[in-house]
């Protein structure tokens, strides 16, 4: 009664098991063998083959209850979803697999990916920068929550759940550099270049035409704008390339040329943007040149490959619990803070993973169906 257990359940279910265990002197293996002896199994080889056939017909997408109902309809046995789940787990089925969505590739795409990966497979990335844009949202509307006993799930509000306020940033990242040092007989590494060249908001100054709850009339504030070729060229020549050249020029052994990799989005290539940016980059010391990554290849860029997802998680962790979630200026500060404080060692591992991707693409002849998790150790990759 203290534990709210019915006496009838104790008498009929628990006590017979206790008496059986007290009288049983055999080991667990002997008990299991004896209890299964002479008992027909529901899941015979024929039913297992039926499950496998229907599994392939449904293309791996089904629930335990659906499969249990299918078995009950086509056989003379009754199966529950939980019983089916336990049986499949005992047979080694993977119930935690997730479908991987990759870009659609044409034969031309695979050829370009193979050529690009072959050319840069052994690249040291020491004079290389990846740039790309990313949307950051003020909040997440969906996700798993942890609730205490009796606690109700919170209700999240938004002006329009299909148009969550967001801000676009352009980020530039390079391979971090470390120096080997020995302190008190202990070897270690000291970071001399963190690889975080900068992250810039895609916006323009705008003067408020009238007073509102957010701005006074005549106040100048940053307004988010759509990225165009002209704006991209202006941002690259006024902020990104000067920051890249200045950071690499301050190194002990500055390179002669720094490569900046970008994708083939229309704002990056339209209106002769590549030549305009390269013309400006040739006037810097060291020189800065653009490198075009293959189409349909976000896995070739460190930003899309790993950095942006990690930054989004960091921003989310920093913003949880805040009251004014829809303040765009606060979102900008949080994104810039997360980028500045991001772990340098993890960024280095991302570049090492990019090296693995290059080798994996070469081994797959340009395809993107390689294993996502690199094997350990990676003998074929020399970062």
C-alpha positions as CSV (number, residue, x, y, z in Angstrom):
1,X,0.0,0.0,0.0
2,X,2.9,2.4,0.7
3,X,4.1,1.9,-2.9
4,X,0.6,1.9,-4.4
5,X,1.0,-1.8,-5.5
6,X,-2.2,-3.9,-5.6
7,X,-2.1,-6.9,-3.2
8,X,-3.7,-9.0,-5.9
9,X,-0.7,-8.3,-8.2
10,X,1.8,-9.2,-5.5
11,X,0.0,-12.4,-4.7
12,X,-0.6,-13.7,-8.3
13,X,2.4,-12.2,-10.2
14,X,5.3,-11.4,-8.0
15,X,5.2,-14.1,-5.3
16,X,5.1,-17.1,-7.8
17,X,8.3,-15.7,-9.4
18,X,10.0,-15.2,-6.1
19,X,9.2,-18.8,-5.1
20,X,10.4,-20.1,-8.4
21,X,13.7,-18.2,-8.1
22,X,14.2,-19.4,-4.5
23,X,13.7,-23.0,-5.6
24,X,15.8,-22.7,-8.7
25,X,19.5,-23.5,-8.2
26,X,20.4,-23.5,-11.9
27,X,22.3,-20.7,-13.6
28,X,20.6,-18.1,-15.9
29,X,21.6,-20.1,-19.0
30,X,20.1,-23.3,-17.8
31,X,16.9,-21.6,-16.8
32,X,16.6,-19.9,-20.2
33,X,17.2,-23.2,-22.0
34,X,14.6,-25.0,-19.9
35,X,12.0,-22.3,-20.2
36,X,12.3,-22.3,-24.0
37,X,12.2,-26.0,-24.4
38,X,9.1,-27.3,-26.1
39,X,7.6,-23.8,-26.5
40,X,6.8,-22.9,-30.1
41,X,8.3,-19.6,-31.2
42,X,6.0,-17.0,-32.8
43,X,8.7,-15.5,-35.0
44,X,9.7,-18.4,-37.3
45,X,12.1,-18.2,-40.2
46,X,9.1,-17.8,-42.5
47,X,7.8,-14.8,-40.6
48,X,11.3,-13.3,-40.5
49,X,11.5,-13.6,-44.3
50,X,8.0,-12.0,-44.5
51,X,9.2,-9.0,-42.4
52,X,12.3,-8.6,-44.5
53,X,10.3,-8.7,-47.8
54,X,7.8,-6.1,-46.5
55,X,10.6,-4.0,-45.1
56,X,12.1,-3.6,-48.6
57,X,8.8,-3.1,-50.2
58,X,8.0,-0.2,-47.8
59,X,11.5,1.3,-48.4
60,X,12.7,1.1,-44.8
61,X,10.0,3.5,-43.6
62,X,7.5,1.8,-41.3
63,X,6.5,1.6,-37.6
64,X,6.5,-1.4,-35.4
65,X,2.7,-1.2,-35.0
66,X,2.3,-1.2,-38.8
67,X,4.5,-4.2,-39.3
68,X,2.8,-6.1,-36.4
69,X,-0.6,-5.4,-37.9
70,X,0.6,-6.6,-41.3
71,X,1.9,-9.9,-39.7
72,X,-1.4,-10.4,-37.8
73,X,-3.4,-9.9,-41.0
74,X,-1.4,-12.4,-43.1
75,X,-0.7,-15.1,-40.5
76,X,-2.5,-16.9,-37.8
77,X,-0.6,-15.3,-35.0
78,X,-1.2,-12.1,-33.0
79,X,1.9,-9.8,-32.6
80,X,2.2,-6.5,-30.8
81,X,4.4,-3.7,-31.9
82,X,6.5,-3.9,-28.7
83,X,6.9,-7.6,-29.1
84,X,8.0,-7.1,-32.7
85,X,10.5,-4.4,-31.6
86,X,12.1,-6.7,-29.0
87,X,12.4,-9.5,-31.5
88,X,14.0,-7.3,-34.2
89,X,16.5,-5.9,-31.7
90,X,17.5,-9.4,-30.7
91,X,18.1,-10.2,-34.4
92,X,20.4,-7.2,-34.7
93,X,18.2,-4.7,-36.5
94,X,19.1,-1.1,-36.3
95,X,16.3,1.1,-35.0
96,X,18.2,4.3,-34.8
97,X,19.3,4.7,-38.4
98,X,18.5,8.0,-40.1
99,X,18.2,8.7,-43.8
100,X,20.9,11.0,-45.2
101,X,19.8,13.6,-47.7
102,X,22.5,14.6,-50.2
103,X,22.6,16.8,-53.3
104,X,21.4,15.4,-56.6
105,X,24.4,14.9,-58.8
106,X,24.6,14.7,-62.6
107,X,27.5,13.0,-64.4
108,X,29.0,16.4,-65.0
109,X,28.7,17.2,-61.3
110,X,30.6,14.0,-60.3
111,X,33.3,14.7,-62.9
112,X,33.9,18.2,-61.5
113,X,33.8,17.0,-57.9
114,X,36.3,14.3,-58.7
115,X,38.7,16.7,-60.5
116,X,38.5,19.3,-57.7
117,X,39.0,16.8,-55.0
118,X,41.9,15.2,-56.8
119,X,43.6,18.5,-57.3
120,X,43.3,19.6,-53.6
121,X,43.4,16.1,-52.0
122,X,46.8,16.8,-50.4
123,X,46.3,20.5,-49.7
124,X,47.7,21.6,-46.4
125,X,45.0,24.4,-46.2
126,X,47.5,26.7,-44.6
127,X,46.8,29.5,-47.1
128,X,43.2,28.8,-47.7
129,X,39.9,30.4,-46.6
130,X,36.4,29.3,-47.0
131,X,33.5,31.8,-47.2
132,X,29.7,31.4,-47.3
133,X,26.4,32.8,-46.1
134,X,24.1,31.5,-43.4
135,X,20.7,32.4,-42.0
136,X,20.4,32.6,-38.2
137,X,16.9,32.5,-36.7
138,X,15.8,34.2,-33.5
139,X,14.4,31.0,-32.1
140,X,13.6,27.3,-32.8
141,X,9.9,26.5,-33.0
142,X,10.3,22.7,-32.8
143,X,12.5,20.4,-30.8
144,X,12.4,17.9,-27.9
145,X,11.9,19.3,-24.4
146,X,12.6,18.0,-20.9
147,X,9.6,18.3,-18.5
148,X,9.4,17.7,-14.8
149,X,6.6,15.5,-13.4
150,X,3.4,17.4,-13.8
151,X,4.9,20.2,-15.8
152,X,3.1,21.3,-18.9
153,X,4.9,21.9,-22.2
154,X,5.4,25.7,-22.8
155,X,3.6,27.4,-25.7
156,X,5.8,29.3,-28.0
157,X,4.4,32.3,-29.8
158,X,5.4,34.0,-33.1
159,X,3.8,36.5,-35.4
160,X,4.0,34.1,-38.2
161,X,5.4,30.6,-37.7
162,X,6.4,30.4,-41.4
163,X,8.3,33.7,-41.3
164,X,10.5,33.6,-38.2
165,X,12.7,36.7,-38.0
166,X,16.2,35.9,-39.2
167,X,19.6,37.6,-40.0
168,X,22.0,36.5,-42.7
169,X,25.8,36.5,-42.1
170,X,28.8,35.9,-44.2
171,X,31.6,34.0,-42.5
172,X,35.2,33.4,-43.4
173,X,37.3,30.6,-41.7
174,X,40.8,29.3,-42.2
175,X,42.9,26.5,-40.8
176,X,44.1,27.4,-37.3
177,X,47.8,27.3,-36.7
178,X,49.6,26.1,-33.5
179,X,53.1,26.3,-32.2
180,X,54.8,23.4,-30.3
181,X,56.1,24.6,-26.9
182,X,57.6,22.9,-23.9
183,X,56.8,24.1,-20.4
184,X,58.4,22.5,-17.4
185,X,59.2,19.4,-19.4
186,X,55.7,19.1,-20.8
187,X,55.1,19.4,-24.5
188,X,52.0,21.3,-25.6
189,X,50.6,23.6,-28.3
190,X,49.9,27.4,-28.3
191,X,47.5,28.8,-30.8
192,X,49.2,31.5,-33.0
193,X,46.2,31.9,-35.5
194,X,42.7,31.0,-34.5
195,X,41.4,30.7,-38.1
196,X,38.3,32.9,-37.4
197,X,38.8,35.7,-39.9
198,X,35.3,37.3,-39.3
199,X,31.6,37.1,-39.6
200,X,29.7,40.0,-41.1
201,X,26.0,40.8,-41.1
202,X,24.4,41.3,-44.6
203,X,22.8,44.6,-44.0
204,X,22.9,48.3,-44.9
205,X,22.4,51.5,-42.9
206,X,18.9,52.8,-43.2
207,X,17.3,56.0,-42.0
208,X,13.8,55.6,-40.4
209,X,11.3,57.6,-42.4
210,X,8.8,57.8,-39.5
211,X,8.6,57.0,-35.8
212,X,7.8,53.5,-34.6
213,X,8.0,51.3,-31.5
214,X,11.5,50.2,-32.7
215,X,13.0,53.4,-34.0
216,X,12.6,57.2,-33.8
217,X,12.2,59.2,-37.0
218,X,15.5,60.0,-38.5
219,X,17.3,57.3,-36.6
220,X,19.9,55.4,-38.6
221,X,20.0,51.6,-38.0
222,X,21.1,48.4,-39.8
223,X,18.5,46.9,-42.1
224,X,18.8,43.4,-43.5
225,X,19.0,43.3,-47.3
226,X,19.0,40.6,-50.0
227,X,22.4,39.5,-51.1
228,X,23.1,40.7,-54.7
229,X,26.2,40.5,-56.9
230,X,27.0,44.2,-56.3
231,X,26.6,43.9,-52.5
232,X,28.7,40.8,-52.5
233,X,31.5,42.5,-54.4
234,X,31.3,45.5,-52.0
235,X,31.4,43.3,-48.9
236,X,34.3,41.2,-50.2
237,X,36.4,44.1,-51.3
238,X,35.7,46.4,-48.3
239,X,35.7,43.9,-45.4
240,X,36.5,40.2,-46.2
241,X,39.5,40.4,-48.4
242,X,41.3,43.2,-46.4
243,X,40.7,41.1,-43.2
244,X,42.1,38.0,-44.9
245,X,45.2,39.8,-46.3
246,X,45.9,41.6,-43.0
247,X,45.7,38.4,-40.9
248,X,47.9,36.4,-43.2
249,X,50.4,39.2,-43.6
250,X,50.9,39.2,-39.8
251,X,52.1,35.6,-39.8
252,X,55.8,34.8,-39.2
253,X,56.0,33.4,-42.8
254,X,53.2,35.0,-44.8
255,X,52.2,33.2,-48.0
256,X,52.5,34.8,-51.4
257,X,48.9,34.1,-52.4
258,X,45.8,33.2,-50.2
259,X,43.0,31.2,-51.8
260,X,39.4,32.1,-50.9
261,X,36.9,29.4,-51.8
262,X,33.3,30.2,-52.6
263,X,30.3,28.4,-54.1
264,X,28.7,29.2,-57.4
265,X,25.6,31.1,-56.1
266,X,24.3,33.7,-58.5
267,X,25.4,36.7,-56.3
268,X,28.9,35.2,-56.2
269,X,29.3,34.9,-59.9
270,X,26.9,37.4,-61.5
271,X,27.9,40.8,-63.0
272,X,31.5,39.7,-63.4
273,X,31.8,39.5,-59.6
274,X,34.7,37.0,-59.7
275,X,37.0,39.2,-61.9
276,X,36.1,42.3,-60.0
277,X,37.0,40.7,-56.7
278,X,40.2,39.1,-58.1
279,X,41.3,42.5,-59.5
280,X,41.0,44.0,-56.1
281,X,42.7,41.0,-54.4
282,X,45.7,41.4,-56.7
283,X,46.5,44.8,-55.1
284,X,46.8,43.3,-51.6
285,X,49.8,41.9,-49.9
286,X,49.7,38.9,-49.8
287,X,47.5,38.5,-52.9
288,X,44.0,37.0,-52.5
289,X,42.4,34.9,-55.3
290,X,39.0,33.3,-55.5
291,X,38.5,29.6,-56.0
292,X,35.2,28.3,-57.3
293,X,34.1,25.0,-55.7
294,X,32.1,22.5,-57.8
295,X,28.3,22.9,-58.1
296,X,26.1,20.9,-55.9
297,X,29.0,20.4,-53.4
298,X,28.3,22.0,-50.0
299,X,30.5,19.3,-48.5
300,X,33.5,20.9,-50.1
301,X,33.2,24.1,-48.0
302,X,34.1,24.1,-44.3
303,X,31.2,26.4,-43.6
304,X,28.4,24.2,-45.0
305,X,30.3,21.1,-44.0
306,X,30.4,21.6,-40.3
307,X,31.0,25.2,-39.0
308,X,27.5,26.7,-39.6
309,X,25.7,23.8,-37.9
310,X,28.0,24.0,-34.9
311,X,27.5,27.8,-34.7
312,X,23.7,27.4,-34.9
313,X,23.8,25.0,-31.9
314,X,26.1,27.4,-30.0
315,X,23.8,30.4,-30.7
316,X,20.8,28.4,-29.6
317,X,22.5,27.4,-26.3
318,X,23.4,31.0,-25.6
319,X,19.9,32.3,-26.3
320,X,17.8,29.8,-24.4
321,X,16.2,31.3,-21.4
322,X,16.3,34.9,-22.8
323,X,13.2,37.0,-22.5
324,X,13.4,39.3,-25.6
325,X,14.0,36.5,-28.2
326,X,12.8,38.6,-31.2
327,X,15.4,41.4,-30.8
328,X,17.5,41.2,-34.0
329,X,20.3,43.3,-32.5
330,X,20.6,40.8,-29.7
331,X,20.7,38.0,-32.2
332,X,23.5,39.7,-34.0
333,X,25.5,40.0,-30.8
334,X,24.9,36.4,-29.9
335,X,26.1,35.2,-33.4
336,X,29.2,37.3,-33.3
337,X,30.0,36.2,-29.7
338,X,29.5,32.5,-30.6
339,X,31.8,32.9,-33.6
340,X,34.5,34.7,-31.6
341,X,34.4,32.2,-28.7
342,X,34.2,29.0,-30.8
343,X,36.7,26.4,-29.9
344,X,39.8,26.5,-32.0
345,X,40.7,22.9,-31.6
346,X,37.3,21.9,-32.9
347,X,37.7,24.2,-35.9
348,X,41.0,22.4,-36.7
349,X,39.2,19.0,-36.6
350,X,36.7,20.4,-39.1
351,X,39.5,21.1,-41.5
352,X,40.9,17.7,-41.0
353,X,37.4,16.3,-41.7
354,X,37.4,18.3,-45.0
355,X,40.6,16.6,-45.9
356,X,38.9,13.2,-45.3
357,X,35.9,14.4,-47.5
358,X,38.3,15.1,-50.4
359,X,39.8,11.6,-50.2
360,X,36.4,10.0,-49.8
361,X,35.1,11.9,-52.9
362,X,38.1,10.7,-54.9
363,X,37.5,7.1,-53.7
364,X,33.8,7.4,-54.8
365,X,34.8,8.9,-58.2
366,X,33.0,12.2,-57.4
367,X,29.9,10.8,-55.7
368,X,28.6,12.0,-52.4
369,X,27.6,8.6,-50.9
370,X,30.7,8.2,-48.9
371,X,30.4,7.3,-45.1
372,X,29.8,10.5,-43.1
373,X,32.0,9.4,-40.2
374,X,35.7,9.0,-41.1
375,X,37.3,5.8,-40.0
376,X,40.0,5.9,-37.3
377,X,42.9,6.1,-38.1
378,X,42.8,7.8,-41.4
379,X,45.9,6.5,-43.1
380,X,44.9,8.0,-46.5
381,X,44.7,11.6,-45.3
382,X,47.6,13.7,-44.3
383,X,46.3,17.0,-42.8
